[in-house]
Amino acid sequence: AGREREREGNKLRFLSKMRTATAATAIGRGQAPCHASALARTLASPPQRGHADVSLREKSRTVRMRMRMRRLVVKARASAEEKIDPTTGLPISDSDVVKKATVEINGTTWSYRYTVGESKKPTVVLLHGALSSSYSYRRVIDLLGRAGYDVVVPDWPGHGDSGVPAAGKFAFKADDYVHGLSAFLYKVIGKEKKFVLATQGFILGQYGMLYALRNADLIEKLVIFNTPLEAKTPLPGILQKVKGSEGGLFGFNNPFAKSDQGPLESVEAANYMQGGSPYFLDRDDAETYQDPFYDQAKRDAAQSMMKNVNYEELLKTLDEGFQRWRVESLVAFGTSDYYVDWETAIEWLDDKRTCMKFYTFADKMGHTVQDDYPERVAELLQNFCEGNDIQKKSSLKRTGDFTE
């Protein structure tokens, strides 16, 4: 009960901070502080009405009633458990294809989502980035599973539903994450089985690339989604804050910031997940990303992860390692990423072998492409796995809210 009260207290404190968010929360995006405030309103209860003009209030009420009626028409075709897809406007049923399981790796619980497909198709492993989880791939997993693929998507330690490594057994350095992933895949997939690896995002996404370099014999094909590759890409402000110092202008290091060595009171995971995308997160998705970090142990794990990464050295290691890379690979970017400029990926590929191809999505997609347009991501992965020609398609019209 005491732990639950502490969790609720942490949640309330976080929501209070989000409601008073300033431009600092948008560092790394070049966006106005209203973006952070909008997310706070998504996570928190709606504000009370003021003395607005009556006619305007009536118009707002009419619009809301029409939206409710539209939702009711759609929901009439759905069960109580179904959710409306913001892209298609159609009901999303809880998938009977996607399963969840856990496995113990060196004393740490790894949670993962998976599907069981056809033996003739390759296994696909999907890796998320810092402050994210396997939840970001939820619809991609379902689409690939229905297409007959074995899919395995773990939550990295300290993220999602995975546990936090015990003190003394895990140093939260690159080697610890890579060795942990190796042990996880050995236990879940098997020692000799090759697979297609796709990775995305800051730090943990880059650790996925590091794993590939050290285990090239197991990688059938590699896909890199919106992952920082050049040193000119700074850590987003929220990650800098978790690391121990506030970010400076446009996300670059602030030389005047004081390092905060104490425990973090909050980790703004939901704000971070939305910050790289041109779309607002809905309340349920924002809560899912934020929920793990109401737990102090997971905030401590995130802090340890960031404090123990040498970002510049990691980028240098990946750059040098992939100059000798020979496995067929695809670097695919959403071009509306507020954290990573897609043109930096082109620069990074200049001195890499021709086995590494580049692709940009035609649709408006941000940092977490798998969350913005899962259909396009699943389609690209399927075509790449099957050796089909990869061609751009005309952009879909997403019905979700834009942040710009």
N, C-alpha and C positions, 0 to 999 in steps of 0.2 A: 504493500500500500504506500509506503514511504517513497519507494522508487517511482511509483506511478504519479504521486504528487509532485515529485521533483521533475519528472518528464513534462507534466502539464505546466508547471511553473516555467520551465525552459521554453515551452511552446509559446506561452503568453508573452514572455519577455521578447522573444524573437518577433512576434507579430507586432508588438509595440514599436520595436526598432524599424520594422519594415514600413509602418505607417508614417514614420518621420524620416524616411530615407531621403538623402540629398544626392547631389550630383556625384558624390564620391562613389556611390554604389553602381554608377554607370561607367566608371573608368574602364578604358579598354574598348569602349564602344563608340565614344564620341556622341552619345545620346544625351538628351536633356533629362533632368531628374524626374520628370513626370513619368518616365518609363518605369522606374523603380516603384514610384507611388502607385502606378496602375497594378503592378504585381501585388503590392501590399493589399490593395483593395480586393484583388482576386483571392488572396489567402485569408484575409480577415473578413469580419462581418461588414456588410455595406454601411456606409456612413448615414447618419440621420439626415433627413431633408431639412433644408433651411427654408427661409421665407421666399421661395422662388415664385416667379410669376405664375398665376393660376393657369393661364392658357398653355404655357410651356409644360406645366406639370400634367395637364390633361393630355397633351400630345404624347408625352413620354409614357403615360399610362396606356394610351391606345396602342403605341408601338409594342409595349411589353405584352399586352393582351394578344396581339396578332402573333408575336413570336411564340407565346405559350400555346396558342391554338395550333400553330404549325408543328410544334414539337409533339403535341397530343396526337395529331394525325399520324405522325411517323411512329410514335410510341405505341399506337394502337396495334401496330403490326409486330411489336416486340414484347418480350416477356419483361418482368419487373427487374431482372438482373441485367438486361441489355443496356448498352450505352450508345449514344448517337455519335457516329464518326463525323468530326468537323470538316473533313475533306469531301466526303460523299453525301453527307446528310442522311445516311442510312444506318439502321441499327447494327451494332457490333455485338455478336453473341460471345459469351465466354467460350474460348476455343477449346474443343475437345481434342485438338491436335497437339497443343502445347502443354507439356507437363513440367512440374517443378520437383526438384530433389535436392538433397544435401549429401555431402561426403566429407569425411574428416581427413585433413591433410596436415600432418605434423602438429596435431593438437588444435588446429583451427578448422571451424566449420565453413566450408565453401558451399554456398547456395547457387543453383544454376537452373536455367530453363532449357528444355530440350524437346526435340521431336524425334520420332522413329520413322525413317523413310524407307526407300527402296535400296537394296544392297548394291545395285549397279550405279547409283549416283554417289558423288563424293560427299564426305562429311564436311560441313561448314562450321567453323568456329568463329564467333563474333565477340569482339572485346570492346568494352566501353572505356571512356576516359574518366578523369578525376571528377569527383562529386556527383557522378552519374550512377547508373546501375543497368542491369540487364533489361529493366523495364523499358528503357529507351528503344530497344529492339523488338518489343512485344509483337507488333504487327508484322514486322519483317520475318520473324520466326514463324508466325502463323502462315504467312504466304509461302515461304520456302517449304514448310512442313507439308502443306497441301499439294505442293508441286513434287513431293516425293523425296525430299532431302532429309538426311540426318542433320540436325542443327544442335549445337551446344553453345550456350551463352552463359558464362559464369558471372557472378558478382565478385569483383575483386575483394580481398580482405578489407574489412572496415567500411564496406559499401553495401548498399542494398540490404538483402537478408543474410549476407555472410557474417560470420563472427569476427571478433577482433582478436588478433594473435596475442598469446600470453607474453607478458614481459620476459625478456631474456631469450625467447625462442625466435624472435623476429625483429630485425633491426630497422625495418621500414626503409631499406635501401634498395637500389635497382636489382641487385643480385637476389635479395630475398623475394621480391615479387616475381622475378623470372624463374627462380628455382621452384617457388610455390606453384606457378602456372604449369611448369613442366611436370611436377608431381600430380597435379590435378588432371591434366590431359592424359597422362600415363594411366591413371586409375579409371578415368571415365571412357576414354577412347581406346587405349591400348598402346603398347610400345612401338609397334612397327607400322601402324596404319597411318598413311598419309592423309592430309586434309587441306582444305582451302581455308586460309586464315584472313579475316578482315578485322581491321583495328581502326579506332577513331578517338580523337581527342587529345587533350594535354596529359602529360606525365604517364598515366596508365596506358594510354594509346601508344605512347612512345616506348614504353616497356614491352608492349606487344611486338613492336618492330624489333626491339633488342632480342626478344625471344626468337623471332624468325631468323635473325642473323646467326644465333647460336645453335639453331636446330633446322638449318636449311634442308637437310635430308628428309625432314618430315613434312615440309611445306610443298604441297602440290601447286598451289597458286597463292598469290598474296594480293590483297586489296587494302589500300590505305585511304580512308575517308577523312577529309578535313582534320588533318593532324599537323601541328607546327613542325616545319622542317628546316627553316632558316633562323639564324640567330637574331635577325632583325624583327622577328615576331616576339613581342614581350609577353610575359605572363599576364593574364587578365587581372584587373585590380582585386577581385575577390580572392583569387589564388595567392596573390601577393600578401593579402591581409592574413590568410590562413598560414602562410609561410612565416609571418612574424613582423612584416613591415608594410605600412600602407603604400599603395601604388602612387606614383607621381602622375604628371600630366600625360594623358593618352595611354596610360598603362605602363609607362617606363618607370624604372626604379626611382624612388624618392630619396635622394642622398641625405635629407634632413629628418627622415622618419626614424623614430626610435623603435628598436626591436622589442616586441612584446613576448617575453618568455613564459608568461603565465598561461594557465588553461584558458581555452577559448569559451566565451559565453554563448557564442552562436557561430554557425557556419551557414552562410546564405546560399545553400545549394540550389534552391528553387530560383532565386534571382540569377544565379550563375547560369543555370540551364536555359533560362529565357533570354539572358543577356546576349547570347551569340546568335539568336534567331530573329527573323523578321516577324515572327508570330507570337502572340500572347499564349502562355500556358493556361489551360483551364484549371479550375480550382482543384479537381481531383488529381490531375497530373502534377501540379505544383506541390500538393501535399505528399504525394508518393515520393517525389525526389527529396523533399525536405525532411520527411518523417525520420529516417535513420539518424539524422544529426541533431535530434532532440535528446539523444543519448550522449552523455558526456564521454563515454568510452570511444564512441565513433568520432566525436569531435577531436579527441586526443589523437586518434589514429590518423585522421586527416592532417592534423597539425604535424605529426611526426613524419608523415609521407612528404609533406612540402618542405619541412626543415632539412630533410636528409637528401633532397635531390639537388644535384648541381646541374641546373638547367642548361647552362652554356656547354658544359662538358658532355652532357647527354646528347645534345644536338651535334656536337663535333664527332662523337663516337658513331652515331647513326650515319652521318654524312660520309665518313671515311669507310665504314663497313659496307654501305650500299654501293660504293664505287666498284666493288668486286662481286656484287650480287648477280646471280645468273638465273634465278627462278622467274618464270613468267609473272608479271605484276601489273597492277593497274592502280594509278593514283587518281582518285575521283573526288572532285570538290564541288560543293555548293558555293555559288559565287556571291551569296548575300550573307557571308559569315562575318560577323562583327569582331571576331577575335583573330582570325587568320586570313590574310589576304591571299586569294587563290593564285595570284601571280608569283608569289614566293615559291610555290610548288614547281612552277615552270623553271624558275631560276635554279632550284635545287636539282632538277632533273638534267640540267645542262651537261654535267660530267658523269652521268650514269649510263649504264649499258642500254641498248635498244630493247632489251627484254622488258623494260619498264615503260608503260604507256601512260598517257595523260588524258583525262576526260573531265568535262564540266557538264553539270546537269543544266538542262534548258529551263527547268522550273525554278522558281524563287525559293532557294533552300539555304539555310543558315549553317551554323556550326554543327549542330546535331542533325545531320541529313536524314538519319533513320527515323527520327521523330517527326520531322517536317513533312516528308513525303515517302512513307514506307513502301508504297507501290513501286515508285521509280527505283528505289534502292534494291528491293527484292528482284525486280525485273533485270536490273543491271547485273546483280550477282548471279542470277540464273543464266543469263546469256554468257557471262564470262566463264562460269563453270563448264558450260556445255560447248565452249569454243565458237559461239555464234558471233557474227559481226555486230559490233556495238555501235549503234547509230543513235543520234539524238532524236527525240520526239518532241512534237510541239508541246508547249507548256500546258499543264492542267490548271484549272481555275479553282483554287482552294477557297473555301467559304469561311475560313477562320479569320480572326482579327489580325490586322497588321499593326506593328508597333511604330510604323512610320507613315 
